[in-house]
Amino acid sequence: MARLSGLLIVLLAAGLLSARSDPLSPDPNTRRPIEAVDTVFVEEMTWMEVRDALKAGKTTVIVPTGGVEQNGPYLATGKHNYILRATTEAIARKLGNALVAPIIAFVPEGDIDPPSLHMKYPGTISLTEDTYRRLLTEICACFRAHGFEHIVLIGDSGGNQAGLKEVADRLNAQWAGGRTRVHFIPEYYDYPGVKRWLEQRGIRQTDEGLHDDLAITAQMMVVDPTTVRMKERMAADRFRINGVELAPAEQTIARGKQIIEFRAETTVEAIRKALAKGANR
């Protein structure tokens, strides 16, 4: 026992062991020793960078939900997550006072046993609706605890929407009178609006029933052309979708950037209206 006590004294003296078990060690107010990186993604930031962004007024956080599912023969199963990587950054930077939470990659995709909907296809990962909503709830609670005033919920898939709305409504009722509001923004998920936007520019498609289209493919190509199997499709003479040629790739990527910009502008407008409405309550 004496030998153990002596060892503890040595470790304490050397600074290798804290004198108390303190979950707030190091001090949360410790000065950041280096410059912050230029990113809006919370998972790419240090805790000090998040803290200082909050202090600088970035009190809005976007919580995006994607999915891992079958998407025809050409698209990676993480389609929605790749798209959100591009759209959420554009939205956050346009807002100017927002950060982006890690994309929630797993959402309801059908019953697991026996499999239904997307779960009939290998590679799909599904959550029960209850698990999905509990996950959303606890993520929102974390950001509230850290001092974010506005939590924005968006989903890049149709099956995500009902859960997002229910969680937002329930938490706003639960947190009534507090400084944190949750905003579900259905305007983000408006692919009919994207289709009309494309048609206004002379781009019309014939649905081939592949759970794929030009808007999806173009946005994914902005992030990474390998996610749509560009080279492999070129080699097989299948670099087209719904009757629209995807070559040259540079043109499709340019379209993808325009679609991302269009979606970001629409979403930012809806977020600002939601925040203004919340401020007037």
C-alpha positions as CSV (number, residue, x, y, z in Angstrom):
1,M,0.0,0.0,0.0
2,A,2.9,2.4,0.9
3,R,4.6,1.6,-2.5
4,L,1.3,2.4,-4.3
5,S,0.8,5.7,-2.5
6,G,4.4,6.6,-3.4
7,L,3.7,5.9,-7.1
8,L,0.6,8.0,-7.0
9,I,2.6,10.9,-5.5
10,V,5.2,10.6,-8.3
11,L,2.6,10.6,-11.0
12,L,0.8,13.6,-9.6
13,A,4.1,15.5,-9.3
14,A,5.0,14.6,-12.9
15,G,1.6,15.9,-14.1
16,L,0.7,12.4,-15.5
17,L,-2.3,12.0,-13.2
18,S,-5.0,14.5,-12.3
19,A,-5.5,15.1,-8.6
20,R,-9.2,14.8,-9.1
21,S,-11.5,13.0,-11.5
22,D,-12.8,16.0,-13.4
23,P,-14.8,15.5,-16.7
24,L,-14.1,19.2,-17.5
25,S,-10.4,18.7,-17.8
26,P,-8.9,20.5,-19.7
27,D,-10.6,23.7,-18.8
28,P,-13.4,24.4,-21.4
29,N,-12.2,28.1,-21.5
30,T,-8.7,27.2,-22.5
31,R,-7.4,29.5,-25.3
32,R,-7.2,27.9,-28.7
33,P,-3.4,27.7,-29.5
34,I,-3.7,27.7,-33.3
35,E,-5.8,29.3,-36.1
36,A,-9.1,27.6,-36.9
37,V,-9.6,25.8,-40.2
38,D,-12.1,27.0,-42.8
39,T,-14.8,24.3,-42.5
40,V,-18.5,24.3,-41.6
41,F,-18.5,20.6,-40.7
42,V,-18.6,19.9,-37.0
43,E,-16.8,16.5,-37.3
44,E,-13.9,18.3,-39.0
45,M,-13.5,20.8,-36.3
46,T,-11.8,20.6,-32.9
47,W,-13.9,21.2,-29.8
48,M,-12.2,24.6,-29.4
49,E,-13.1,25.6,-33.0
50,V,-16.8,24.6,-32.3
51,R,-16.8,26.6,-29.1
52,D,-15.3,29.7,-30.7
53,A,-17.7,29.4,-33.6
54,L,-20.6,29.5,-31.2
55,K,-19.1,32.5,-29.4
56,A,-18.7,34.2,-32.8
57,G,-22.4,33.8,-33.5
58,K,-22.7,30.5,-35.4
59,T,-25.6,29.4,-33.3
60,T,-27.4,27.5,-36.0
61,V,-26.6,23.8,-36.7
62,I,-27.9,21.8,-39.6
63,V,-28.7,18.2,-38.9
64,P,-28.9,16.3,-42.2
65,T,-30.4,12.8,-42.7
66,G,-29.4,10.7,-45.7
67,G,-29.5,6.9,-46.0
68,V,-27.8,3.8,-47.4
69,E,-30.0,2.0,-49.9
70,Q,-30.2,0.4,-53.3
71,N,-30.1,3.0,-56.1
72,G,-30.1,1.1,-59.4
73,P,-27.1,-0.5,-61.1
74,Y,-24.9,2.6,-61.3
75,L,-25.0,4.6,-58.0
76,A,-23.3,3.9,-54.7
77,T,-25.6,3.0,-51.9
78,G,-24.6,6.1,-50.0
79,K,-26.2,8.3,-52.6
80,H,-28.0,10.6,-50.2
81,N,-25.0,11.0,-48.0
82,Y,-22.8,12.1,-50.9
83,I,-25.3,14.6,-52.0
84,L,-25.7,16.0,-48.5
85,R,-22.0,16.6,-48.3
86,A,-22.3,19.1,-51.1
87,T,-25.7,20.7,-50.4
88,T,-25.2,21.2,-46.6
89,E,-21.9,23.0,-47.1
90,A,-23.6,25.3,-49.7
91,I,-26.5,25.9,-47.3
92,A,-24.3,26.6,-44.3
93,R,-22.0,29.0,-46.2
94,K,-25.0,30.9,-47.6
95,L,-26.5,31.3,-44.1
96,G,-23.1,32.5,-42.8
97,N,-24.0,31.6,-39.2
98,A,-24.4,27.9,-39.4
99,L,-22.4,24.7,-38.8
100,V,-23.3,21.2,-40.2
101,A,-23.6,18.2,-37.9
102,P,-22.3,14.8,-39.1
103,I,-24.7,13.4,-41.7
104,I,-27.0,10.8,-40.2
105,A,-26.3,8.0,-42.6
106,F,-28.8,5.4,-41.3
107,V,-32.5,5.9,-41.6
108,P,-35.6,3.8,-42.1
109,E,-35.3,1.9,-45.4
110,G,-37.9,-0.9,-44.8
111,D,-38.5,-3.8,-42.4
112,I,-35.5,-5.8,-41.6
113,D,-37.0,-9.2,-40.9
114,P,-38.7,-10.1,-43.2
115,P,-37.1,-7.6,-45.5
116,S,-39.3,-5.0,-47.3
117,L,-38.7,-2.0,-49.6
118,H,-35.0,-1.2,-50.0
119,M,-34.1,-3.9,-47.5
120,K,-34.8,-6.5,-50.2
121,Y,-31.5,-5.4,-51.7
122,P,-28.0,-6.2,-50.4
123,G,-26.1,-3.2,-49.0
124,T,-29.1,-1.4,-47.6
125,I,-29.0,-0.5,-43.9
126,S,-32.3,0.2,-42.2
127,L,-33.3,1.5,-38.8
128,T,-36.7,1.2,-37.2
129,E,-38.7,4.4,-37.1
130,D,-38.5,4.4,-33.3
131,T,-34.7,4.1,-33.4
132,Y,-34.4,6.8,-36.0
133,R,-36.5,9.2,-34.0
134,R,-34.7,8.5,-30.8
135,L,-31.4,9.1,-32.6
136,L,-32.5,12.4,-33.9
137,T,-33.9,13.4,-30.5
138,E,-30.6,12.7,-28.7
139,I,-28.5,14.4,-31.3
140,C,-30.7,17.5,-31.1
141,A,-30.4,17.4,-27.3
142,C,-26.6,17.4,-27.5
143,F,-26.6,20.5,-29.6
144,R,-29.0,22.2,-27.3
145,A,-26.8,21.4,-24.4
146,H,-23.8,23.0,-26.2
147,G,-25.8,26.2,-26.6
148,F,-27.0,26.1,-30.2
149,E,-30.1,28.2,-30.6
150,H,-31.5,26.9,-33.9
151,I,-31.4,23.2,-34.9
152,V,-32.3,22.7,-38.6
153,L,-33.5,19.3,-39.7
154,I,-33.4,18.3,-43.3
155,G,-33.6,15.0,-45.1
156,D,-32.5,14.0,-48.6
157,S,-34.9,11.0,-48.8
158,G,-38.7,10.8,-48.7
159,G,-38.8,8.2,-45.9
160,N,-36.9,10.6,-43.6
161,Q,-39.5,13.4,-43.6
162,A,-42.2,12.3,-41.2
163,G,-39.7,11.5,-38.5
164,L,-38.0,14.8,-38.9
165,K,-41.3,16.7,-38.5
166,E,-42.4,14.7,-35.5
167,V,-39.1,15.1,-33.7
168,A,-39.1,18.9,-34.3
169,D,-42.7,19.3,-33.1
170,R,-42.2,17.2,-30.0
171,L,-38.9,18.9,-29.0
172,N,-40.3,22.4,-29.5
173,A,-43.2,21.5,-27.3
174,Q,-40.8,20.0,-24.7
175,W,-38.4,23.0,-24.8
176,A,-41.1,25.7,-25.0
177,G,-39.8,28.9,-23.4
178,G,-36.2,28.0,-23.8
179,R,-33.7,29.5,-26.2
180,T,-33.4,26.5,-28.5
181,R,-35.8,25.9,-31.4
182,V,-35.9,23.0,-33.8
183,H,-36.9,23.7,-37.4
184,F,-37.9,21.0,-39.9
185,I,-37.4,22.3,-43.5
186,P,-39.4,20.2,-46.0
187,E,-38.5,22.6,-48.8
188,Y,-35.0,21.0,-49.0
189,Y,-36.5,17.8,-50.3
190,D,-38.2,19.0,-53.4
191,Y,-37.1,16.9,-56.4
192,P,-40.2,17.8,-58.3
193,G,-39.0,21.4,-58.1
194,V,-35.6,20.4,-59.3
195,K,-37.2,18.5,-62.2
196,R,-39.2,21.7,-63.2
197,W,-36.0,23.7,-62.9
198,L,-34.3,21.4,-65.3
199,E,-37.2,21.4,-67.7
200,Q,-37.1,25.2,-67.8
201,R,-33.6,24.8,-69.2
202,G,-34.6,22.3,-71.8
203,I,-33.6,19.1,-70.0
204,R,-36.4,16.5,-70.1
205,Q,-36.1,12.9,-69.0
206,T,-37.9,9.6,-69.6
207,D,-38.0,7.6,-66.4
208,E,-36.2,4.3,-66.9
209,G,-37.4,3.0,-63.5
210,L,-33.8,2.7,-62.2
211,H,-34.2,4.8,-59.0
212,D,-31.8,7.2,-60.6
213,D,-32.0,10.4,-62.6
214,L,-29.9,13.3,-64.0
215,A,-30.3,15.5,-60.9
216,I,-29.1,12.8,-58.5
217,T,-26.2,11.7,-60.8
218,A,-25.0,15.2,-61.5
219,Q,-24.9,16.2,-57.8
220,M,-23.0,13.0,-56.9
221,M,-20.5,13.7,-59.7
222,V,-19.7,17.1,-58.1
223,V,-18.6,15.2,-55.0
224,D,-17.0,12.2,-56.6
225,P,-17.6,10.8,-60.2
226,T,-16.6,7.3,-59.0
227,T,-19.8,7.1,-57.0
228,V,-21.8,7.0,-60.3
229,R,-19.3,4.6,-61.9
230,M,-18.4,7.1,-64.6
231,K,-15.4,5.2,-66.1
232,E,-17.1,1.9,-66.0
233,R,-20.3,3.2,-67.7
234,M,-18.2,4.9,-70.4
235,A,-16.4,1.6,-71.1
236,A,-19.8,-0.1,-71.4
237,D,-21.4,2.7,-73.4
238,R,-23.9,3.4,-70.6
239,F,-23.0,6.9,-69.6
240,R,-26.5,8.2,-69.8
241,I,-29.6,8.2,-67.6
242,N,-33.3,8.6,-68.5
243,G,-32.4,9.4,-72.1
244,V,-30.0,12.2,-71.1
245,E,-26.3,11.9,-72.1
246,L,-23.9,12.4,-69.2
247,A,-20.9,13.1,-71.4
248,P,-19.0,15.3,-71.4
249,A,-18.5,14.8,-67.7
250,E,-17.5,18.4,-67.2
251,Q,-21.0,19.5,-68.5
252,T,-22.8,17.2,-66.1
253,I,-20.7,18.3,-63.2
254,A,-21.4,22.0,-64.0
255,R,-25.1,21.1,-64.0
256,G,-24.7,19.4,-60.7
257,K,-23.2,22.5,-59.2
258,Q,-26.1,24.6,-60.5
259,I,-28.6,22.1,-59.0
260,I,-26.8,22.3,-55.7
261,E,-26.8,26.1,-55.8
262,F,-30.6,26.1,-56.7
263,R,-31.4,23.7,-53.8
264,A,-29.2,25.7,-51.4
265,E,-30.9,29.0,-52.3
266,T,-34.4,27.4,-51.9
267,T,-33.5,25.9,-48.5
268,V,-31.8,29.0,-47.2
269,E,-34.9,31.1,-48.0
270,A,-37.0,28.5,-46.1
271,I,-34.7,28.4,-43.1
272,R,-34.6,32.2,-42.8
273,K,-38.4,32.3,-42.9
274,A,-38.6,29.6,-40.2
275,L,-36.1,31.4,-38.0
276,A,-37.9,34.7,-38.3
277,K,-41.2,32.9,-37.5
278,G,-39.7,31.3,-34.4
279,A,-38.3,34.7,-33.3
280,N,-41.8,36.2,-33.4
281,R,-43.4,33.5,-31.1
